[in-house]
Amino acid sequence: MDTTQRIRVEDLAKAVLEARNGHPGMCLADMYNPETMPADLKKAHEALDKAVDALYRPRKSFASDEDRLQVLFDLYEGLVKARNGEPAGTDAPKKRRSKRLLEATESAGGGDEGVQAETS
């Protein structure tokens, strides 16, 4: 990722946070509920997803959010291991990791009714 691409992704991520901040009375569970998600937040996430897809899958978009997250977490995990001098490729199979990721995402989304969007 070059500097221009990095700045673009950072700007789009900031737009997501700004959209969240525009709904201070909504908890995160409501913001990310498909039935109640504000249109501006959905649009900001779609723009960010499109930029990430273009960086990591330029010829073909990710099949799902889970697919996108799996690739990004795998890349992150590789960077952390490289930074710590650990060998790559010693993890649990991707399917199991993907299932754990999905379960963690679902449990986080279901239990944050009292969490409000950041305002900073």
N, C-alpha and C positions, 0 to 999 in steps of 0.2 A: 504494500500500500504506500503510495507516494504522499507527499505533504498535502497536495491539493485534495486527494481522496480522503485523507484523514480529517482534514478540516471540514469537508463536506459531511462526513458521517458525524463528526462532533456537533456541527450546526443542526443536523437533523435530530440528533439525540436531545439537544437543548430544546428543540421545538416540541418534542414529546413532553419534556418536563414543563415547558411553558403551557402547553395544552392542559396538562394535569393541574397545574397551579390555577388555571382559569375556572376550576370547579372546586373551590375550597370546601363546599358543603357536602361533597360526595366522598365516601370512603373508597379505598382502592377496589374493594370487591364489587362495588357498583360501577366504578369506572371501567372495569375490565369484564363486566358481565355483557355478553353480546347483545342482550336485550336493552340494556341501559347505557351502553358506552356512548359518550358524547361524540358527535360527528367530527369535531375538530381533532379529538384525540385519535380516533380511528384513522383519519386522514394523515395525521403526523406519523403514526406507526406504519401505515402503508408506504409512505415516502421513505422512511428509514429502512424498511424491509426491502424495498426496491433497490436502494443504494447498496445494501449489504449483498443482495442477490447478484448485483452487477459486479461486485468485487470478488465474490467467492464462487459464483456459478454464472459466469458471463454468457454462456450459451443456453442455459436452461435454468429456470427458476427452481427454487426448492419446492418439493412436493407439499410440504406442510411446515407449520411453525416448529413442530417437533424436529423435523429433518434439519431445519436451519439451526436450531439450538444445538443439536447433536454435533454438527460440523463445527460450530463456533466453540463449543466446550471442548471438543477434541483438539482444536488448534490451541486453545488456551492451556489445556493440560500439557500439551507438548512444549509450549513456551516455559511453563513453570518447571517442568522436569529438566529442560535444557539449562535453565537458570540455576537449578539446584544440583546440576551435574548427574542427574539420574538417567538411567537408560530408558529409552522410549519403548512402547509396545509390551509393557508388563501388566496391563490393566485387564479388568474383567471384559468379557465380550461386549461389543457395542449394544447388542439387543438388551442385555441386562442393564447396562448403564443408561440406555435410553428409557427403559421402563422406570428405573429409579428417578430419573430426571422428571418424567411425566408425573409420577406419584408425588414428588416433592413440589412440583409446580401446582398440582391440583390441591394439595393440602395447604399450601401457602395461600392460594386464592380463596379457599373456603373458610379460612379462619381469621381474616383480617378485617372484619366488619367495623371494628373500632379504629382502624388505622386511617388517618387522613392523609391527603396528598401533601408533599413537601411544599413549603412556601418560600424557600430560599432560593 
